[in-house]
């Protein structure tokens, strides 16, 4: 049996440039979706999936993330003294969540690219597999996406990528896997990813949408990429490049995720995530539906006079 996955990495060092000027002072990971910052949705998904050791890789200007998860007993005490026990419980629960996930923070160092934070955190992995989830994704699913990825790893003992069915016309937005074999239950043997192919050249109708089980072999490929980068100082360090290099001679799998994915990394998708979350809320949903109904209704016609 492959070892149980207990560690996870959340790369949170990006600038959030697609959301400027909103992210000039507020980290994109701290933008709210519902009543929680988006990164909290990711942390909750990991903790609910049994992860007990979460590393959040940050850069300068991200102290609000630490502040959010840090215990604040003085605030809790003040809220209770004011008779606001529900608010006190909510603040305390976030601190308890961070404790259960054993959140630690690491400053990102090295070449630009989404593989660098994973390599930064790898010194504490040893020979263990690790989950990597982005902090600007929100999944709504009966079984958390992280848990679905863990199950796929337990069945295969190999690196796993999260996949979703894709409209072929959207292939230029995603990494598209080359599928070698369908093992059933949404588990696919893949031989690599093609980044943003033309629809006519897309190798499958699936998209890699953020979410990985990374094994020591992938970390070795990231180390090799980084070594070459320091020799030539060109390009970026991408996790998908390491996966492609690994897949040339070893097995990699994709797991088609059951659930709904919301990307909050650009303005339009962020608004969709906000709206969808509010619509699902028992108190806010009816209010928003009434608002949409009122906005869609024909404007009242002025009455004739005279």
Buried (B, 14 or more C-beta within 10 A) or exposed (E): EBEEBBBBBBBBBBEBEBBEEEBEEBBBBBBBBBEBBBBBBBBBBBBBBEBBBBBBBBBEBBEBBEEBBEBBEEEBEEBBEEEBEEBBEBBBEBBEBBEBBBBEBBEBEBBBBBBBBBBBBBEBBEEBBBBBBBBBBBBBBEBBBBBBBBBBBBBBBBBBBBBBEBEEEEBEEBBBBBBBEEEEEBBBBBBBBBEEBEEEEBBBBBBBBBBBBBBBBBBBBBBEBBEEBEEEEEEEBBBBBBBBBBBEEEBBBBBBBBBEBBBBBEEEBBEBBBEBBBBEEEEBEEEEEEEEEEEEEEEEEEEEEE
